[in-house]
Amino acid sequence: MSSSKDILEWTGSMTLLLSSGLNVQEAVSLTRSLQSGSSLSVPLSRIEDKITKGLPLSQCLRDEKKFSSLFTELIVIGEKVGDLSLVFRQLTIYLEDSRKIRDKIHSALIYPALLLILISAGTGALVFWFIPRLQESLSFNAEIAEDLARSLSTGKTVLLMYLLFLAGLLVLVLFSRIFLRPSSPLTVLFHRLSLSLPLLGAVLVKRDMYNLFFSLSLLTHCRIPLEESLSLSLLVLENSYLKERIYRLRQSLLKGEALSRLFGREKVFPKIISQWIGVGERIGKMSEVFLQLETYYKQEMEKITERIMTLVEPVTSLLIGVVLLVVVITLIVPLITVYGGLI
């Protein structure tokens, strides 16, 4: 079982045990035995030992590095307000919803990825195995050998361009994850540009808004002041540009400006956010409004996931058709021509 699934299972178990009246030490001890053999087995043993020595659960989780900043900071809030069972319950719902969305996207991408791998392998076999051997067997005919050499050269060029394209994408992903620091100006610029991409930009905004309002609804429900809730909620945002905008928004909030107006000024945030927050400010129920926005963006993420899955098949068919067309023109047609010359 993967680490994320283990964490989800452990969080659900902690919710049940804490709700039934067990204290933290008893719950961790029992879940450690339930998680025997999982990726959390050893970390939970260390956590249990530290709790026995008097350390808070949040500090133990932070030391293990397996848990996200959002996870550990929300546990801190649960300890402050004395309601860890509520925090674990909300975290279980959040992790389960995130897992469902992630699994849907992954399952939609498996089929096209396998097809592209098979086509690439078949093209490679033609270029590096079949055509060279055919060239050797027909070396007695200079004209045919020359045609095969041209076909082989073209095939290698096409395959090299394809591999360079894939390598470029891989390098870009690795560069963005390893070398770009979260708060660096280059990272902020890169993340800002990513928001302008068709479809992907909408996915990134809606994902971070879902994370943001999940955090805000839980924190304000626990009676954490709005300013502090916004500060803690920065931890759940993955896009550095959105994180920067929320940070500046919080700084203006500290000066006495209305949150709805601040969201309304920022074009990157959908108008529905400022409208709903304005309602919450008028009726004095910000926690309920944040919960409503969380639910809204959860539904939006589900809709856009379904849309992506619907688009995957036609887009994949189009890409595979283009790849096959290139393979046919550069490799198959010359081979048929050579075969025709032998008859």
N, C-alpha and C positions, 0 to 999 in steps of 0.2 A: 504494500500500500504506500502511496506517495505521502510526503510530509504534509501537504495541504489537506489530504483526506484524513490523516491521523489527527491533525489539529482540529478539524471539524468534528470528528468523532469524540475527541477529548472534551471539546467545548460543550457538546450536547450532553455528555455524561456529567460534567461539572454542573450544568444547569439543573439537571434532574436531582443530583445529590444535594446541592445547596438549597434547592426549593423544598426538599424533604426534611430539612432541619439540621443537616450535618454541618460542622464547621469546616473551614478551609483545609486545615491539616488532615482531617478525616477524609474529606472528599478527594484530596490529592493522593493520599495513601491508597484509597480504594481504586481510583482511576489508574494508578500506576500498575496495579495488578491486572486490571482489565486491558491495559495497553502493552502487556508483556509480548516482546518480540517485534513491536512496531518501532518506527523511527523515533518515537517519544519515550521509549522505555528507559534509556539511560538518562536523558534530560530530566524526566520526572523523578528519578531516584535522587538526582542532585537537588532538585527543587524541594522535595520532601525533607531532605536533610537540612537545607537552609531554613525552611519554615519552622522546623523543630528548634532551630537555634534562635528563632525570633524575628527573622527577616520577613518583610511583607511580600505577598505573592507577586506584586508588580515588579519589585526589584529582582526577584528570582527569575521571572520571565524575561526581563530585560537582559539579564546576564547570559541567558541561553542563546540569544541571537536568532532563534528559530521563529520567533513571533514578531509580527510587524509592529511598527511604531503605533499605529492605530490601536492594535490589540492591547499593548501594554499600557498606553495612556488611558484607555477606557477602563482598564482594570484599576488604575490609579483613582479615577473618578468614582468607581464603585466602592473602593475602600474609603474614600472621603465621605461619601454620603451613606455608607453603611448598608449598601444593597448590591452585593456582588451577584446575587442570583438574577436580578434584573439585567445587569450588564451582560452576563453570560448568555441569558436568553436572547437578547437582542443581537449579540455577536453570532450566535448559532444561526439565527434567521438570515443575517447579513452574509455569512460565509456560505450558507446553503444556496442562497439566491445567486451569489457571485459564481459559485461552482457550476450551477445549472447553465448560466449564460456562457461561461468559458467552455464547458463541455459541448454545448451546441455549436459554437464557432469552430472548435477543434474537429468535431465530427464532420462538419460541412467541408472542411479543408483537406481531410484525409484522402478522399477519392481523387480529386484533381491532382494532389501531390503525387499519389501513386502512379497515375497515368503519365504525368510528366517525367517521372523517374524511369518508367518503362520505355517511353519514347526516346529518352536520352540514352538509355542503355542500348536500345536497338540501333540508334544512329551511330553510337560509338562502335558497336560490333561491325556495322557495315564499313565504317571508315577505317578502322584499325585491324580488322581481321578478314572480312569477306573480300573486299576489293583488292587489298594487297596480294592475297593468295590467287585471286582470279588474274591479277596482273602478271604474276609469276608464271601461271600456267599458259598464258597467251602471249608470252614475251616473244614468241617466234614471229608474230604479226606486228610490225612496227606501228602501223596506223592505229590498230586497236589498242596497243599498249599506250600510245600517246593519248588517246581518248580517255582511257582509264586513269592515266596520270592526272589529266585535267579534272576529271570527276573527283578523284581522291583529294586533290588540292583544294577544290571548292568545298567539299565536305568537311575537310579539316578546318577551313576558314570559318564556315558556318558554325561548326561545333565549338571552335575556340571563342567566337563572339558570344555564343550562348553561355559558355562556362564563365567568361569574363563578366557577363551581365549578372549571373548568379553570385559570383565572387564579390562583385561590387555591392550587391544588396547585403551580403553577409558582413562585409567590412563596415558598411554603413550602420548596420544594427549593432555590431560589436563596438564600434566607435562611440555610438550614442549611449551605450550601456556601461562601458568600461572607462572611457577617457573623459566624457563630459560630466563635470561636476554638477549636481542638481541646481545650484544657485549661480552658476557662471553665466555671464552675458551671452555666450555662444549657445549654451543649452536653452536659455530663455528664448533666443531668436529661433533656434531650431524647432522648439515646441510651439512657438507662435505660428511659424510657417506651416506646421503640420495641421493646425486647426483650419487652415484655408483649403485643405485638400477635399475634393468631393467625397461625400459619404463618410470617409475616415474622420474628417474634422468633426462631423456631427456625432459620431460614435465617441470620440475622445471627450467632447464637451458633456454629453449626456452621462457618460460613465463617471466623470469627476463630479458632476452635479448630484448624481445618485449617492456617491460616497460622502460628499459634503453635507447633504441634508440628512443622511442617515446619522452622521456624527452630531449635527446640530440638534436634531430631534431628541436624541438620547441625552445629550449634555444638558439641554435646557429643561428636559423632563426631570432631570436630577437636580434642578434648580442651580445650575452653574450659570453665572452672569454671562450675558450675551457676548461681551468683549472677550472674556476668557474662553468661551465656547468657540468663537471664531479663531482664536489663536491656536487652540488645541486641534481644531478641524483642519488646519493647514497640513497636518501630518497625513491626512487621508488623500490629499491631492497628488496625482502622479504627473500632471502637466505643470512644468515649472512656470510657464507664462500665466496660467490660471492661478497658480499659487501666489505669484507676485501681485496679481490684481486683487486677490482676496486680502493679502497683507496690507496693501495700500488702502483698501476699503475699510479695513479694521482701524487703521490709523486715523482716517477721517471720522469714523464712528466715535472714537475717543474724544474728538473735538465737538461732539454734540450733534452731528448731522444724522438725519434719518436713514436707516438702513435701506428702505425701499428706494429712496432717491439715489443713494450711492450705487445700488445695483442697476437702476435705470440709466445712469450715466454711462455705464460700461457696455459698449456695443457687443462685446464678446458673450455676454450673458443674455439668454432669451428673455423677452419682455414679461413672460408669465411669472418669472421670479419676482420682479419688482411689484407686479400687480398683487400677487398673493401675500407678499411680505407687507405691503401697504394695508391689506385687509387685517393681517395679524396685529399690526401696530394700532389700528383703530379699535379693535375689539379686545386687545390686550392678551391674546392667546398665541404667542409666537411658537410655542412648542407644538401645538396642534397644526399650525400652518407648516412648520418644518416637516412634520410627519406627513402631511398631505403632499408636499413637494417631493418627499422621499418616495411615496407611493407612486406619484406621477412619473418620476424618472425611472423607477423600477419597471413600470409598464412600458415606458418609451424604449428602454433597453431591450425588453423582450420583443417589442415590435421591430426594432431595427435589426435585432438578431435574426428574426424570421425573414426580414427583407434581404439580409445578406445571404441567408441560406437559399432564398428563392433565386437570387442573382448568380449564385455560385455556379449552378449547372449551365446556364446559357453562356456565361463568360468563359467558363472552363472549356465548353465545346468550341467556342470561337477561337480561343488560344491554341487548343490542340489541333483544330483545323488549319490554323496558320502554320503551326510547326510541321504538320504532316505535308502541307503544300510545299513548304520549303524543302523538306526531305525528298519529296517526289521529284521536284524540279531539279534539284542539285545532284541527286544520287540515283533515284530509280529510273528516270527518263534516260540518262546516259547509259545505264546498264542495259536497258531495253534496246537502245540504239546499237550498242556493241553486240548484243545477242542477235539482232537483225542482220548485222554485217557478217555474222558467222554462217548464217543459213544460205 
